Amino acid sequence: MRSKSDAPRLARGPGRLVAFSDAVFAIAVTLLVLEIQPPADFGHLLRGLGALWSSYLAYALSFLLIGQVWVNHHVMFDRVRHVDHRVLFFNTLLLMVIAFLPFSTSLLAGALRAEEGLRTAVVVYGSTLWTAAALFNVTWAHLRRAELLDPSLGPFAARAIGRRFALALLWIGSGILVGAFVPIAGVVIIAGFLPAYYLPIRGEYGEDDDG
């Protein structure tokens, strides 16, 4: 009689997880624009549209940041062979954070417009992004430890991807810290995160240190 330990393990591919995640990312970026309300006074429409500059700024920043999270989500899950319950749970928490970002964006835009509560708004906004980055790190560490990654992904590439995710914690964390004292500077630091993290990761396509 075969024991439970001899029973074949369920090989759950990442396809459904990625499809569901893509849908949540798409909904989140759509909700961002719904937070921008048109001016009430159409008699002075141009002036009213100009007064919404903070909403445009927060919208553009968050749209690009969610896009960046989506890109790096694919960087991670394109290398995943199987997922287990922990990966499903960590990914659910990540999506919960992403779905919260439209609220953080609205908070930041409102504080910029009112010129009040900006320190708190920047800290809340940055903390939302930092939590997403932390979940990336937790998920990647588990994927490596549980040997759920594609065997074709070499150790150099795995370390390079891990370093990219770890750096996000320090980068966003510094933006939060600075933003607690100089809010605009904190936003600039967080925004500076964008160009660096849209770049490809050395080794992610199979190159080694000598490539």
C-alpha positions as CSV (number, residue, x, y, z in Angstrom):
1,M,0.0,0.0,0.0
2,R,1.5,3.4,-1.0
3,S,2.0,5.9,1.7
4,K,0.9,9.5,1.6
5,S,4.5,10.6,1.1
6,D,4.6,8.5,-2.1
7,A,1.5,10.1,-3.6
8,P,2.2,12.3,-6.6
9,R,2.3,16.0,-5.8
10,L,-0.1,18.4,-7.5
11,A,1.7,20.4,-10.1
12,R,-0.3,23.7,-10.2
13,G,0.9,25.9,-13.0
14,P,1.0,29.7,-12.6
15,G,-1.3,30.5,-15.5
16,R,-4.5,31.2,-13.6
17,L,-2.7,33.2,-11.0
18,V,-1.1,35.4,-13.7
19,A,-4.4,35.8,-15.5
20,F,-6.2,36.8,-12.3
21,S,-3.4,39.2,-11.4
22,D,-3.5,40.9,-14.8
23,A,-7.2,41.5,-14.3
24,V,-6.6,43.2,-10.9
25,F,-3.8,45.3,-12.3
26,A,-6.1,46.4,-15.2
27,I,-8.9,47.3,-12.8
28,A,-6.6,49.2,-10.5
29,V,-5.2,51.4,-13.3
30,T,-8.8,52.0,-14.5
31,L,-9.9,53.1,-11.1
32,L,-7.1,55.7,-10.9
33,V,-8.7,57.8,-13.6
34,L,-12.1,57.6,-12.0
35,E,-10.7,59.4,-9.0
36,I,-10.2,62.5,-11.2
37,Q,-13.5,64.4,-11.1
38,P,-14.3,67.1,-13.7
39,P,-14.6,70.7,-12.5
40,A,-18.1,71.8,-11.3
41,D,-17.8,75.3,-12.8
42,F,-18.0,74.9,-16.6
43,G,-18.1,78.7,-16.9
44,H,-14.4,78.7,-16.0
45,L,-13.5,75.3,-17.4
46,L,-9.9,76.0,-18.4
47,R,-9.1,77.3,-14.9
48,G,-10.8,74.4,-13.3
49,L,-8.9,71.9,-15.4
50,G,-5.6,73.6,-14.5
51,A,-6.6,73.3,-10.8
52,L,-6.6,69.5,-11.1
53,W,-2.8,69.4,-11.7
54,S,-2.3,67.4,-8.5
55,S,-4.7,64.8,-9.7
56,Y,-2.9,64.5,-13.0
57,L,0.4,64.2,-11.3
58,A,-0.7,61.5,-8.9
59,Y,-2.5,59.7,-11.7
60,A,0.5,59.6,-13.9
61,L,2.8,58.5,-11.1
62,S,0.5,55.7,-9.9
63,F,-0.3,54.5,-13.4
64,L,3.4,54.1,-14.2
65,L,4.1,52.5,-10.8
66,I,1.3,50.0,-11.2
67,G,2.6,49.3,-14.7
68,Q,6.1,48.8,-13.2
69,V,4.7,46.3,-10.6
70,W,2.9,44.5,-13.5
71,V,6.2,44.3,-15.5
72,N,8.1,42.9,-12.5
73,H,5.3,40.5,-11.7
74,H,5.8,39.0,-15.1
75,V,9.6,39.0,-14.6
76,M,8.9,36.8,-11.5
77,F,6.1,34.5,-12.7
78,D,7.6,33.9,-16.2
79,R,10.3,32.0,-14.3
80,V,7.9,30.0,-12.1
81,R,7.3,26.4,-12.9
82,H,4.7,25.6,-10.2
83,V,2.9,27.5,-7.5
84,D,1.8,26.3,-4.0
85,H,-0.7,27.6,-1.4
86,R,1.9,30.0,0.0
87,V,2.5,31.6,-3.3
88,L,-1.3,32.0,-3.9
89,F,-1.6,33.6,-0.5
90,F,1.3,36.0,-0.9
91,N,0.0,37.0,-4.4
92,T,-3.5,37.6,-3.0
93,L,-2.0,40.0,-0.4
94,L,0.0,41.7,-3.2
95,L,-3.2,42.2,-5.2
96,M,-5.0,43.6,-2.1
97,V,-2.2,46.2,-1.8
98,I,-2.4,47.1,-5.5
99,A,-6.2,47.5,-5.2
100,F,-5.6,49.9,-2.4
101,L,-3.3,52.1,-4.4
102,P,-6.2,54.2,-6.0
103,F,-7.2,55.3,-2.5
104,S,-3.6,56.2,-1.7
105,T,-3.3,58.1,-5.0
106,S,-6.5,60.1,-4.2
107,L,-5.1,60.9,-0.8
108,L,-1.9,62.2,-2.2
109,A,-3.7,64.3,-4.9
110,G,-6.0,65.8,-2.3
111,A,-3.2,66.7,0.1
112,L,-1.2,68.3,-2.8
113,R,-4.2,70.3,-3.8
114,A,-5.1,71.4,-0.2
115,E,-1.5,71.9,0.8
116,E,-2.3,70.2,4.1
117,G,-1.6,66.8,5.5
118,L,1.0,66.2,2.8
119,R,3.5,64.4,5.1
120,T,0.9,61.9,6.1
121,A,-0.3,61.4,2.5
122,V,3.2,60.8,1.3
123,V,3.9,58.3,4.1
124,V,0.7,56.4,3.4
125,Y,1.4,56.4,-0.4
126,G,5.0,55.3,0.0
127,S,4.0,52.7,2.6
128,T,1.5,51.2,0.2
129,L,4.3,50.8,-2.4
130,W,6.7,49.5,0.2
131,T,4.3,46.8,1.3
132,A,4.0,45.7,-2.3
133,A,7.8,45.5,-2.6
134,A,8.0,43.5,0.6
135,L,5.5,41.0,-0.7
136,F,7.6,40.7,-3.9
137,N,10.6,39.8,-1.8
138,V,8.8,37.4,0.4
139,T,7.3,35.6,-2.6
140,W,10.6,35.4,-4.5
141,A,12.4,34.1,-1.4
142,H,9.8,31.4,-1.0
143,L,9.9,30.5,-4.7
144,R,13.6,29.9,-4.5
145,R,13.5,28.1,-1.2
146,A,10.7,25.8,-2.3
147,E,12.4,25.1,-5.7
148,L,9.3,26.3,-7.6
149,L,11.4,28.2,-10.2
150,D,12.1,27.0,-13.7
151,P,15.4,25.0,-13.6
152,S,16.7,26.8,-16.7
153,L,16.9,30.0,-14.5
154,G,20.5,29.9,-13.4
155,P,21.7,31.1,-9.9
156,F,23.2,34.3,-11.3
157,A,19.8,35.4,-12.8
158,A,17.9,34.3,-9.6
159,R,20.3,36.5,-7.5
160,A,20.0,39.4,-9.9
161,I,16.2,39.4,-9.8
162,G,16.3,39.0,-6.0
163,R,18.7,42.0,-5.8
164,R,16.3,44.1,-7.9
165,F,13.4,43.3,-5.6
166,A,15.5,43.9,-2.4
167,L,16.7,47.3,-3.7
168,A,13.1,48.4,-4.1
169,L,12.6,48.1,-0.3
170,L,15.6,50.5,0.4
171,W,14.6,52.9,-2.4
172,I,11.0,53.3,-1.5
173,G,11.8,53.2,2.2
174,S,14.2,56.2,1.8
175,G,11.4,58.0,0.0
176,I,9.0,57.4,2.9
177,L,11.7,58.5,5.4
178,V,12.5,61.7,3.5
179,G,8.8,62.3,2.7
180,A,7.9,62.3,6.4
181,F,10.0,65.5,6.8
182,V,10.1,67.0,3.2
183,P,7.1,65.6,1.4
184,I,7.9,66.8,-2.1
185,A,11.4,65.4,-1.9
186,G,9.9,62.1,-0.8
187,V,7.6,62.0,-3.9
188,V,10.6,62.8,-6.1
189,I,12.6,59.9,-4.7
190,I,9.7,57.5,-5.2
191,A,9.2,58.8,-8.7
192,G,12.9,58.3,-9.4
193,F,12.2,54.6,-8.8
194,L,10.4,54.4,-12.2
195,P,13.1,54.6,-14.9
196,A,15.5,52.3,-13.0
197,Y,12.9,49.6,-12.6
198,Y,11.6,49.6,-16.1
199,L,15.1,48.5,-17.3
200,P,15.7,44.8,-17.9
201,I,17.6,42.9,-15.3
202,R,21.0,41.5,-16.2
203,G,20.8,37.8,-16.4
204,E,17.0,37.5,-16.5
205,Y,17.1,36.0,-20.0
206,G,19.6,33.4,-19.2
207,E,22.9,35.3,-19.5
208,D,25.5,34.6,-16.9
209,D,28.1,36.8,-15.3
210,D,30.3,36.6,-18.4
211,G,27.5,37.3,-20.8
